[in-house]
Structures are given as C-alpha cells and as structure tokens.
Amino acid sequence: FLRRLKVGAGTTTGPTSYEVKRILKAFVDAQWLADFNDRLAAYQAQFTENIDSAGEVSDE
C-alpha cells in the first residue's frame, strides 16, 4: 500500500517520503474519517464511564 519515493535531485537529507497507493485513497474518504472519529469518541466515552464507575478499568 505504500511506495517509497526516490530522493529528489540535489536533496540528500530529510525524512523519507512515501506515496499512499490509490486503493487506500479510494477507501479512506472524509465520510469514513468522520465515522471513524465518531466510533473513537464512543469508545473513549465507554472507557471513561468504566473508570468513573469502578475506579479502574473493568473487564466488560
């Protein structure tokens, strides 16, 4: 899914650059990222609720 880009002419230092192949570009769009953000917020809320109610993380 990743391809390392060649170092440009005249540049020998700096971080390595990568290109994301199109299969991921087509899959990950703005709507997918928004949905993913919503799921992460729900997981965080559940985790925080478990800590608040028990004082520690439960096994649920």
Beta strands, then each sheet from edge to edge (+ up, - down):
strand 1: 2-4
strand 2: 18-20
sheet 1: 1+ 2-
end
